[in-house]
């Protein structure tokens, strides 16, 4: 199947990015939260740092917001880039099937 860049909706692009960044970064954030259990002072969201179970829980709370913001900023750049590219030409993406 061939997908033309002019046919990609902004909503579908955001869903793809959010799923990729959200689930892809979950492994990294879980690793960081597990490390924060054993390392003192690893999470610093305010003046005082947290470690142990508090650091683990804070990292898991921060992860969805981080994934959402990262996906949103990347989406903004991709929409801008695709708008410029689609003005002059179009990109085609070929799927495996």
C-alpha positions as CSV (number, residue, x, y, z in Angstrom):
1,X,0.0,0.0,0.0
2,X,1.2,3.5,-0.8
3,X,0.4,6.4,1.4
4,X,0.7,9.9,0.1
5,X,1.8,12.7,2.5
6,X,-1.1,14.9,1.4
7,X,-3.5,12.2,2.6
8,X,-2.3,12.0,6.2
9,X,-4.6,13.7,8.6
10,X,-3.2,15.8,11.4
11,X,-5.2,13.7,13.9
12,X,-3.8,10.4,12.6
13,X,-0.3,11.8,12.7
14,X,-0.7,12.9,16.3
15,X,-2.2,9.4,17.3
16,X,0.8,7.7,15.7
17,X,3.3,10.0,17.5
18,X,1.5,9.7,20.8
19,X,1.5,5.9,20.7
20,X,5.1,5.8,19.6
21,X,6.4,8.2,22.2
22,X,4.1,7.1,24.9
23,X,4.7,3.4,24.7
24,X,8.3,3.7,23.5
25,X,9.3,5.9,26.4
26,X,7.4,3.8,29.0
27,X,10.4,1.4,29.0
28,X,12.8,4.2,29.6
29,X,10.7,5.8,32.3
30,X,10.2,2.5,34.0
31,X,13.9,1.9,34.1
32,X,14.5,5.4,35.5
33,X,11.8,4.9,38.1
34,X,13.3,1.6,39.2
35,X,16.7,3.2,39.4
36,X,15.3,6.0,41.6
37,X,14.3,3.4,44.2
38,X,18.0,2.5,44.7
39,X,19.7,5.8,44.1
40,X,19.4,8.7,46.5
41,X,18.3,12.1,45.2
42,X,17.5,11.0,41.6
43,X,14.2,12.8,41.0
44,X,14.3,16.6,41.5
45,X,11.0,18.3,40.7
46,X,11.2,21.1,43.3
47,X,13.8,22.2,45.9
48,X,14.0,18.8,47.5
49,X,14.8,15.6,45.6
50,X,13.1,12.3,46.1
51,X,14.3,8.7,46.0
52,X,13.0,5.3,46.9
53,X,9.3,4.6,46.5
54,X,8.5,8.3,46.3
55,X,10.9,8.8,43.4
56,X,9.5,5.7,41.7
57,X,5.9,7.0,42.0
58,X,6.8,10.5,40.9
59,X,8.6,9.2,37.8
60,X,5.5,7.2,36.9
61,X,3.3,10.3,37.3
62,X,5.6,12.5,35.2
63,X,5.9,10.0,32.3
64,X,2.5,10.6,30.6
65,X,2.9,14.3,30.7
66,X,6.4,14.1,29.2
67,X,5.2,11.7,26.5
68,X,2.2,14.0,25.6
69,X,4.4,17.1,25.5
70,X,7.1,15.4,23.4
71,X,4.5,14.0,21.0
72,X,2.8,17.4,20.7
73,X,6.0,19.3,19.9
74,X,7.1,16.7,17.4
75,X,3.7,16.8,15.8
76,X,3.9,20.6,15.5
77,X,7.2,20.4,13.7
78,X,6.1,17.5,11.5
79,X,2.9,19.3,10.5
80,X,4.9,22.4,9.6
81,X,7.4,20.4,7.7
82,X,4.7,18.4,5.8
83,X,2.9,21.7,5.0
84,X,6.1,23.1,3.4
85,X,6.9,19.8,1.5
86,X,3.3,19.4,0.3
87,X,3.3,22.9,-1.1
88,X,6.0,21.9,-3.6
89,X,5.7,18.1,-3.9
90,X,4.4,15.1,-2.0
91,X,6.1,12.3,-0.2
92,X,5.0,8.7,-0.5
93,X,5.3,6.0,2.1
94,X,5.2,2.4,1.2
95,X,3.9,-0.2,3.7
96,X,5.2,-3.8,3.9
97,X,1.9,-5.4,2.9
